[in-house]
């Protein structure tokens, strides 16, 4: 664990505009360590070790709202999925890339509305331009997933016995969300074509190797058509796996709109947030 207060790590120069920084901050990217209220920082490289991942999850049982390792592991991956959102947003929407190596990333304890909502801080937060060249973009995707998120998932799986299918869908739903907002947000007009190409690349079945030692693309399997579900105004993409949010403290309040347990029977007694 590293302490934010008095931390000897100094930020490198950030080559991002103020507007870009605002976008990234909304995606839980920490740009100014001095503004962090928590003093608990964890180097991601350490969490790849199963003993340290086990210790991390155990320390956060109360904060996450469950003492069940499987539930805690799933919630952890749902929150950790935002690192992939940060990485892909920088590539597709900003045309820039971060160094997201596990030894360059810290996860920082934080809360929002009583829920554990960690942030992400980089020792070296400088960026470099990334071209539209397909090879460069594939290399960056592999850097983010195969060399980082896949390693974290492996550690979580060994500690909690949580299915990789659940973890990948926890990540996938936020990636789908990211690329869907590009189509609707007025300030992102003009970058939608490149973002569409990047999203298609992320879902290519032949590119499964970008995510780890997989024969099938772990993001593609969950990309299904959205459907109407009773009790929900907008169409939703029903999950194939359950993330176990309903088993947390106040779980029914936290149940996903796309929960397969409720969506697949197409009825609800009351709106679920």
C-alpha positions as CSV (number, residue, x, y, z in Angstrom):
1,X,0.0,0.0,0.0
2,X,1.2,3.5,-0.7
3,X,0.1,6.7,1.0
4,X,-1.2,9.6,-1.0
5,X,-0.1,12.1,1.6
6,X,3.6,12.8,1.2
7,X,3.9,10.3,-1.6
8,X,7.3,10.7,-3.3
9,X,5.9,10.0,-6.7
10,X,5.7,13.1,-8.9
11,X,3.4,13.4,-11.9
12,X,5.0,13.8,-15.3
13,X,3.8,16.5,-17.5
14,X,0.3,15.8,-18.9
15,X,-0.1,16.6,-22.5
16,X,-3.9,16.8,-22.4
17,X,-6.3,19.7,-22.8
18,X,-8.5,20.9,-19.9
19,X,-11.6,19.5,-21.7
20,X,-9.9,16.1,-22.1
21,X,-8.9,16.1,-18.4
22,X,-12.5,16.7,-17.4
23,X,-13.7,13.8,-19.5
24,X,-11.1,11.5,-18.0
25,X,-11.8,12.7,-14.4
26,X,-15.5,11.7,-15.0
27,X,-14.2,8.2,-15.9
28,X,-12.4,8.0,-12.5
29,X,-9.0,9.0,-13.7
30,X,-7.1,10.9,-11.0
31,X,-5.2,13.8,-12.4
32,X,-4.1,15.5,-9.2
33,X,-3.0,13.3,-6.4
34,X,-3.1,16.2,-3.9
35,X,-6.9,16.4,-4.3
36,X,-7.4,12.7,-3.3
37,X,-9.2,12.4,0.0
38,X,-8.1,8.8,0.6
39,X,-4.6,8.0,1.8
40,X,-4.8,4.4,0.5
41,X,-3.2,3.6,-2.8
42,X,-2.3,0.2,-4.1
43,X,0.1,-0.5,-6.9
44,X,-1.6,-2.7,-9.4
45,X,1.5,-4.8,-10.1
46,X,1.3,-6.1,-6.5
47,X,-2.3,-7.3,-7.0
48,X,-1.2,-9.6,-9.8
49,X,0.3,-11.7,-6.9
50,X,-2.5,-13.9,-5.5
51,X,-1.5,-13.4,-1.9
52,X,-1.7,-9.6,-2.2
53,X,-5.0,-9.8,-4.2
54,X,-6.4,-12.0,-1.4
55,X,-5.3,-9.5,1.2
56,X,-6.7,-6.6,-0.8
57,X,-10.1,-8.2,-1.2
58,X,-10.3,-9.3,2.4
59,X,-9.5,-5.7,3.6
60,X,-12.3,-4.4,1.4
61,X,-15.1,-6.8,2.4
62,X,-16.9,-4.2,4.6
63,X,-16.3,-1.4,2.1
64,X,-17.7,-3.4,-0.8
65,X,-20.6,-4.7,1.1
66,X,-20.0,-8.5,1.1
67,X,-17.9,-11.1,2.8
68,X,-18.5,-13.6,0.1
69,X,-15.2,-13.9,-2.0
70,X,-17.1,-14.5,-5.3
71,X,-19.4,-11.5,-4.8
72,X,-16.5,-9.3,-3.8
73,X,-14.4,-10.5,-6.7
74,X,-17.2,-9.6,-9.1
75,X,-17.8,-6.2,-7.7
76,X,-14.0,-5.5,-7.8
77,X,-13.9,-6.3,-11.5
78,X,-17.0,-4.2,-12.2
79,X,-15.2,-1.2,-10.7
80,X,-11.8,-2.1,-12.2
81,X,-13.4,-2.2,-15.6
82,X,-13.2,1.6,-15.7
83,X,-9.4,1.3,-16.3
84,X,-10.3,-0.2,-19.7
85,X,-12.7,2.6,-20.3
86,X,-10.0,5.2,-19.5
87,X,-7.6,3.4,-21.8
88,X,-10.0,3.0,-24.7
89,X,-11.4,6.6,-24.3
90,X,-7.9,8.0,-24.6
91,X,-7.3,5.9,-27.8
92,X,-10.6,6.3,-29.6
93,X,-11.8,9.7,-28.5
94,X,-8.5,11.5,-27.9
95,X,-6.1,9.8,-30.3
96,X,-3.7,9.4,-27.4
97,X,-2.3,6.6,-25.3
98,X,-1.2,6.2,-21.7
99,X,1.3,3.8,-20.3
100,X,-1.1,1.4,-18.5
101,X,1.5,-1.2,-17.5
102,X,0.6,-2.7,-14.1
103,X,3.7,-1.1,-12.5
104,X,2.6,2.3,-13.6
105,X,-1.0,2.2,-12.3
106,X,-2.3,2.7,-8.8
107,X,-5.9,2.0,-7.7
108,X,-7.1,4.5,-5.0
109,X,-9.8,3.8,-2.5
110,X,-12.8,6.2,-2.8
111,X,-16.5,6.2,-2.3
112,X,-19.6,7.7,-3.9
113,X,-23.0,7.6,-2.4
114,X,-21.8,5.0,0.1
115,X,-20.4,2.7,-2.5
116,X,-16.8,1.7,-3.2
117,X,-15.8,3.6,-6.3
118,X,-12.0,3.6,-6.7
119,X,-10.0,5.9,-8.9
120,X,-6.9,5.3,-11.0
121,X,-3.7,7.2,-10.8
122,X,-0.6,6.8,-13.0
123,X,3.0,7.4,-11.8
124,X,3.8,8.6,-15.3
125,X,0.7,10.1,-16.7
126,X,2.2,11.6,-19.9
127,X,0.6,10.7,-23.2
128,X,1.7,10.0,-26.7
129,X,-0.2,10.3,-29.9
130,X,-1.5,7.1,-31.4
131,X,-2.1,6.9,-35.2
132,X,-5.1,5.4,-36.9
133,X,-2.8,2.6,-38.1
134,X,-4.5,-0.7,-37.3
135,X,-1.2,-2.4,-36.1
136,X,-0.6,0.4,-33.6
137,X,-4.1,0.2,-32.2
138,X,-4.0,-3.6,-31.9
139,X,-0.7,-3.2,-30.0
140,X,-2.3,-0.8,-27.6
141,X,-5.4,-3.0,-27.1
142,X,-3.1,-5.9,-26.3
143,X,-1.1,-3.7,-23.9
144,X,-4.3,-2.8,-22.1
145,X,-6.0,-6.2,-22.0
146,X,-3.6,-9.1,-22.5
147,X,-0.8,-7.5,-20.5
148,X,-2.9,-5.9,-17.8
149,X,-6.6,-6.7,-17.3
150,X,-6.2,-10.4,-18.1
151,X,-3.5,-10.7,-15.5
152,X,-5.7,-9.0,-12.9
153,X,-8.6,-11.4,-13.8
154,X,-6.4,-14.4,-13.4
155,X,-5.4,-13.2,-9.9
156,X,-9.0,-12.6,-8.9
157,X,-10.1,-16.0,-10.3
158,X,-7.4,-17.9,-8.4
159,X,-8.3,-16.1,-5.1
160,X,-12.1,-16.2,-5.4
161,X,-12.9,-19.0,-7.9
162,X,-15.1,-16.5,-9.8
163,X,-15.8,-17.4,-13.4
164,X,-13.8,-15.6,-16.1
165,X,-17.1,-15.4,-18.0
166,X,-18.6,-13.1,-15.3
167,X,-15.5,-11.0,-15.1
168,X,-15.3,-10.4,-18.9
169,X,-19.0,-9.5,-19.1
170,X,-18.4,-7.1,-16.2
171,X,-15.8,-5.4,-18.3
172,X,-17.7,-5.7,-21.6
173,X,-20.8,-3.9,-20.5
174,X,-18.8,-0.7,-19.8
175,X,-16.9,-0.9,-23.0
176,X,-20.2,-1.2,-24.9
177,X,-21.5,1.8,-22.9
178,X,-18.4,3.8,-23.8
179,X,-18.7,3.4,-27.5
180,X,-22.5,3.9,-27.5
181,X,-22.1,7.4,-25.8
182,X,-20.0,8.5,-28.8
183,X,-23.0,8.3,-31.1
184,X,-25.1,10.5,-28.9
185,X,-22.8,13.1,-27.3
186,X,-22.6,16.4,-29.2
187,X,-19.1,17.2,-28.1
188,X,-17.8,13.9,-29.6
189,X,-19.1,14.5,-33.1
190,X,-16.4,14.0,-35.7
191,X,-14.6,11.1,-34.0
192,X,-17.4,8.6,-34.3
193,X,-16.1,7.0,-37.4
194,X,-12.7,6.1,-35.9
195,X,-14.4,5.0,-32.7
196,X,-16.7,2.8,-34.7
197,X,-13.7,1.2,-36.3
198,X,-12.0,0.7,-33.0
199,X,-15.1,-0.9,-31.5
200,X,-15.4,-3.3,-34.5
201,X,-11.7,-4.2,-33.9
202,X,-12.5,-5.0,-30.3
203,X,-15.2,-7.3,-31.3
204,X,-13.4,-9.2,-34.1
205,X,-13.4,-12.9,-33.5
206,X,-10.1,-13.3,-35.2
207,X,-8.4,-10.9,-32.6
208,X,-9.0,-13.1,-29.5
209,X,-5.3,-13.1,-28.9
210,X,-5.4,-9.4,-28.0
211,X,-7.0,-10.3,-24.7
212,X,-4.9,-13.2,-23.6
213,X,-4.7,-16.9,-24.5
214,X,-8.2,-17.2,-25.8
215,X,-9.7,-19.1,-28.8
216,X,-12.7,-16.8,-28.8
217,X,-13.0,-13.1,-28.4
218,X,-14.1,-12.6,-24.7
219,X,-15.8,-9.2,-25.5
220,X,-17.7,-10.4,-28.6
221,X,-19.7,-13.1,-26.9
222,X,-21.8,-10.7,-24.9
223,X,-22.6,-8.2,-27.6
224,X,-26.3,-9.0,-28.3
225,X,-29.2,-7.0,-29.5
226,X,-31.0,-4.8,-27.0
227,X,-34.6,-5.8,-26.2
228,X,-37.6,-4.3,-24.5
229,X,-38.0,-5.4,-20.9
230,X,-41.2,-4.8,-18.8
231,X,-40.7,-2.0,-16.4
232,X,-37.8,-0.3,-18.2
233,X,-38.4,2.5,-20.8
234,X,-35.3,2.0,-22.9
235,X,-34.2,-1.2,-24.5
236,X,-31.5,-3.1,-22.6
237,X,-28.8,-5.6,-23.5
238,X,-29.6,-8.5,-21.2
239,X,-26.6,-9.9,-19.5
240,X,-25.7,-13.6,-20.0
241,X,-24.1,-13.9,-16.6
242,X,-25.1,-12.5,-13.2
243,X,-22.7,-10.1,-11.5
244,X,-24.1,-10.8,-8.0
245,X,-24.7,-7.1,-7.2
246,X,-28.1,-8.2,-5.7
247,X,-26.2,-10.1,-3.0
248,X,-24.5,-7.0,-1.7
249,X,-25.9,-5.0,1.3
250,X,-29.0,-3.3,0.0
251,X,-28.6,-5.5,-3.0
252,X,-32.0,-5.2,-4.6
253,X,-31.4,-1.4,-4.9
254,X,-28.1,-2.2,-6.8
255,X,-29.5,-4.9,-9.1
256,X,-28.6,-4.1,-12.7
257,X,-31.3,-3.1,-15.2
258,X,-29.9,-5.8,-17.4
259,X,-29.9,-8.5,-14.7
260,X,-30.6,-11.9,-16.4
261,X,-32.5,-13.1,-13.3
262,X,-35.2,-10.4,-13.9
263,X,-35.0,-9.5,-17.5
264,X,-35.4,-13.1,-18.8
265,X,-38.8,-13.4,-17.2
266,X,-39.8,-10.0,-18.5
267,X,-41.6,-8.9,-15.4
268,X,-40.8,-6.6,-12.4
269,X,-42.7,-5.7,-9.3
270,X,-41.1,-2.3,-9.1
271,X,-38.5,-0.3,-11.0
272,X,-35.0,-1.3,-10.2
273,X,-32.2,1.3,-10.2
